[in-house]
């Protein structure tokens, strides 16, 4: 099982990204999934955008990033060294996706509210 940490504005691990695109909480619960350039919650609602190793919210602001993220437009903080990965992942069946909105411009700012 390969999980990559998703870091927040402070560099702390906020969630985990599985190679299959599922996003898990620190406790191992499925909270979202990446499909193409869209990020959806577990009810199928479009909640953000995925590109170059980072997630942007519905307004175009950066929410979370991987260590190798590029083209964020924000200064990435120093990431914490190690966070314990969840031992067990809860993975329900992915829902049907709702239509996604038009993509906003990429803003050079951090999101004020996390999408999940």
Phi and psi in degrees as GROMACS dihedral restraints (atoms count N, CA, C in turn):
[ dihedral_restraints ]
;  ai    aj    ak    al  type     phi  dphi    fc
    3     4     5     6     1  -108.0    20    10
    4     5     6     7     1   119.7    20    10
    6     7     8     9     1  -121.4    20    10
    7     8     9    10     1   135.7    20    10
    9    10    11    12     1  -111.6    20    10
   10    11    12    13     1   133.0    20    10
   12    13    14    15     1   -69.1    20    10
   13    14    15    16     1   141.3    20    10
   15    16    17    18     1  -105.6    20    10
   16    17    18    19     1   119.6    20    10
   18    19    20    21     1   -98.2    20    10
   19    20    21    22     1   149.8    20    10
   21    22    23    24     1   -95.8    20    10
   22    23    24    25     1  -172.0    20    10
   24    25    26    27     1   -58.7    20    10
   25    26    27    28     1   -26.3    20    10
   27    28    29    30     1   -92.4    20    10
   28    29    30    31     1    -3.3    20    10
   30    31    32    33     1    89.4    20    10
   31    32    33    34     1     1.4    20    10
   33    34    35    36     1   -82.7    20    10
   34    35    36    37     1   148.8    20    10
   36    37    38    39     1   -69.7    20    10
   37    38    39    40     1   122.7    20    10
   39    40    41    42     1  -104.0    20    10
   40    41    42    43     1   -32.2    20    10
   42    43    44    45     1  -159.3    20    10
   43    44    45    46     1   176.9    20    10
   45    46    47    48     1  -123.7    20    10
   46    47    48    49     1   137.6    20    10
   48    49    50    51     1  -107.7    20    10
   49    50    51    52     1   120.7    20    10
   51    52    53    54     1   -84.9    20    10
   52    53    54    55     1   156.0    20    10
   54    55    56    57     1   -61.0    20    10
   55    56    57    58     1   -22.1    20    10
   57    58    59    60     1   -83.4    20    10
   58    59    60    61     1     0.9    20    10
   60    61    62    63     1    96.3    20    10
   61    62    63    64     1    -7.5    20    10
   63    64    65    66     1   -73.3    20    10
   64    65    66    67     1   142.4    20    10
   66    67    68    69     1  -110.3    20    10
   67    68    69    70     1   129.6    20    10
   69    70    71    72     1  -117.8    20    10
   70    71    72    73     1   147.7    20    10
   72    73    74    75     1   -70.3    20    10
   73    74    75    76     1   173.1    20    10
   75    76    77    78     1   -63.3    20    10
   76    77    78    79     1   -23.3    20    10
   78    79    80    81     1   -89.7    20    10
   79    80    81    82     1    -6.9    20    10
   81    82    83    84     1   100.4    20    10
   82    83    84    85     1     6.6    20    10
   84    85    86    87     1   -83.9    20    10
   85    86    87    88     1   138.3    20    10
   87    88    89    90     1   -70.2    20    10
   88    89    90    91     1   123.7    20    10
   90    91    92    93     1  -116.1    20    10
   91    92    93    94     1   -22.7    20    10
   93    94    95    96     1  -164.4    20    10
   94    95    96    97     1   174.1    20    10
   96    97    98    99     1  -149.4    20    10
   97    98    99   100     1   150.8    20    10
   99   100   101   102     1   -98.0    20    10
  100   101   102   103     1   130.1    20    10
  102   103   104   105     1  -136.1    20    10
  103   104   105   106     1   108.2    20    10
  105   106   107   108     1    65.3    20    10
  106   107   108   109     1  -125.5    20    10
  108   109   110   111     1  -100.2    20    10
  109   110   111   112     1     9.1    20    10
  111   112   113   114     1  -104.0    20    10
  112   113   114   115     1   151.4    20    10
  114   115   116   117     1  -119.4    20    10
  115   116   117   118     1   129.8    20    10
  117   118   119   120     1  -125.1    20    10
  118   119   120   121     1   145.4    20    10
  120   121   122   123     1   -79.1    20    10
  121   122   123   124     1   178.3    20    10
  123   124   125   126     1   -79.4    20    10
  124   125   126   127     1     7.2    20    10
  126   127   128   129     1  -105.4    20    10
  127   128   129   130     1     1.4    20    10
  129   130   131   132     1    93.0    20    10
  130   131   132   133     1     3.0    20    10
  132   133   134   135     1   -81.0    20    10
  133   134   135   136     1   137.7    20    10
  135   136   137   138     1   -71.1    20    10
  136   137   138   139     1   124.6    20    10
  138   139   140   141     1  -123.0    20    10
  139   140   141   142     1    -7.7    20    10
  141   142   143   144     1  -178.1    20    10
  142   143   144   145     1  -174.1    20    10
  144   145   146   147     1  -125.8    20    10
  145   146   147   148     1   142.1    20    10
  147   148   149   150     1  -114.0    20    10
  148   149   150   151     1   129.8    20    10
  150   151   152   153     1  -162.1    20    10
  151   152   153   154     1   140.0    20    10
  153   154   155   156     1    50.7    20    10
  154   155   156   157     1    35.0    20    10
  156   157   158   159     1    83.6    20    10
  157   158   159   160     1    19.3    20    10
  159   160   161   162     1  -145.4    20    10
  160   161   162   163     1   160.1    20    10
  162   163   164   165     1  -109.4    20    10
  163   164   165   166     1   132.6    20    10
  165   166   167   168     1  -112.0    20    10
  166   167   168   169     1   147.1    20    10
  168   169   170   171     1   -78.9    20    10
  169   170   171   172     1  -174.5    20    10
  171   172   173   174     1   -64.5    20    10
  172   173   174   175     1   -20.3    20    10
  174   175   176   177     1   -91.2    20    10
  175   176   177   178     1   -10.4    20    10
  177   178   179   180     1    98.4    20    10
  178   179   180   181     1     7.1    20    10
  180   181   182   183     1   -90.0    20    10
  181   182   183   184     1   149.0    20    10
  183   184   185   186     1   -71.7    20    10
  184   185   186   187     1   130.3    20    10
  186   187   188   189     1  -104.8    20    10
  187   188   189   190     1   -57.6    20    10
  189   190   191   192     1  -137.4    20    10
  190   191   192   193     1   154.9    20    10
  192   193   194   195     1  -146.7    20    10
  193   194   195   196     1   154.3    20    10
  195   196   197   198     1   -90.5    20    10
  196   197   198   199     1   167.2    20    10
  198   199   200   201     1   -59.0    20    10
  199   200   201   202     1   -32.7    20    10
  201   202   203   204     1   -97.3    20    10
  202   203   204   205     1    14.9    20    10
  204   205   206   207     1   -61.0    20    10
  205   206   207   208     1   144.0    20    10
  207   208   209   210     1  -128.6    20    10
  208   209   210   211     1   164.1    20    10
  210   211   212   213     1    56.0    20    10
  211   212   213   214     1    38.4    20    10
  213   214   215   216     1   -80.3    20    10
  214   215   216   217     1   -31.1    20    10
  216   217   218   219     1    79.9    20    10
  217   218   219   220     1    -1.4    20    10
  219   220   221   222     1  -121.5    20    10
  220   221   222   223     1   159.7    20    10
  222   223   224   225     1   -79.2    20    10
  223   224   225   226     1   119.9    20    10
  225   226   227   228     1   -80.3    20    10
  226   227   228   229     1   136.5    20    10
  228   229   230   231     1   -76.9    20    10
  229   230   231   232     1   170.2    20    10
  231   232   233   234     1   -69.7    20    10
  232   233   234   235     1   130.6    20    10
  234   235   236   237     1   -84.2    20    10
  235   236   237   238     1   146.1    20    10
  237   238   239   240     1   -61.2    20    10
  238   239   240   241     1   151.9    20    10
  240   241   242   243     1   -71.8    20    10
  241   242   243   244     1   -44.8    20    10
  243   244   245   246     1  -151.9    20    10
  244   245   246   247     1   136.2    20    10
  246   247   248   249     1  -129.7    20    10
  247   248   249   250     1   136.1    20    10
  249   250   251   252     1   -64.1    20    10
  250   251   252   253     1   125.4    20    10
  252   253   254   255     1   -73.3    20    10
  253   254   255   256     1   150.1    20    10
  255   256   257   258     1   -63.8    20    10
  256   257   258   259     1   142.0    20    10
  258   259   260   261     1   -78.7    20    10
  259   260   261   262     1   -30.6    20    10
  261   262   263   264     1  -132.4    20    10
  262   263   264   265     1   133.3    20    10
  264   265   266   267     1  -105.4    20    10
  265   266   267   268     1   130.0    20    10
  267   268   269   270     1   -94.9    20    10
  268   269   270   271     1   113.9    20    10
  270   271   272   273     1  -125.2    20    10
  271   272   273   274     1    93.6    20    10
  273   274   275   276     1   -73.3    20    10
  274   275   276   277     1   170.5    20    10
  276   277   278   279     1   -66.5    20    10
  277   278   279   280     1   138.0    20    10
  279   280   281   282     1   -64.1    20    10
  280   281   282   283     1   140.5    20    10
  282   283   284   285     1   -81.0    20    10
  283   284   285   286     1   169.6    20    10
  285   286   287   288     1   -67.9    20    10
  286   287   288   289     1   143.9    20    10
  288   289   290   291     1   -89.1    20    10
  289   290   291   292     1   138.1    20    10
  291   292   293   294     1   -78.5    20    10
  292   293   294   295     1   159.5    20    10
  294   295   296   297     1   -60.0    20    10
  295   296   297   298     1   144.4    20    10
  297   298   299   300     1   -96.0    20    10
  298   299   300   301     1   152.7    20    10
  300   301   302   303     1   -78.5    20    10
  301   302   303   304     1   176.2    20    10
  303   304   305   306     1   -65.3    20    10
  304   305   306   307     1   144.1    20    10
  306   307   308   309     1   -75.3    20    10
  307   308   309   310     1   128.7    20    10
  309   310   311   312     1   -78.9    20    10
  310   311   312   313     1   167.3    20    10
  312   313   314   315     1   -67.8    20    10
  313   314   315   316     1   149.8    20    10
  315   316   317   318     1   -72.9    20    10
  316   317   318   319     1   120.2    20    10
  318   319   320   321     1   -95.4    20    10
  319   320   321   322     1   150.3    20    10
  321   322   323   324     1   -94.3    20    10
  322   323   324   325     1    57.3    20    10
  324   325   326   327     1  -150.5    20    10
  325   326   327   328     1   161.4    20    10
  327   328   329   330     1   -86.9    20    10
  328   329   330   331     1   145.7    20    10
  330   331   332   333     1   -68.3    20    10
  331   332   333   334     1   143.9    20    10
  333   334   335   336     1   -87.6    20    10
  334   335   336   337     1   -15.7    20    10
  336   337   338   339     1  -140.7    20    10
  337   338   339   340     1   129.6    20    10
  339   340   341   342     1   -75.2    20    10
  340   341   342   343     1   142.4    20    10
  342   343   344   345     1   -74.1    20    10
  343   344   345   346     1   -15.8    20    10
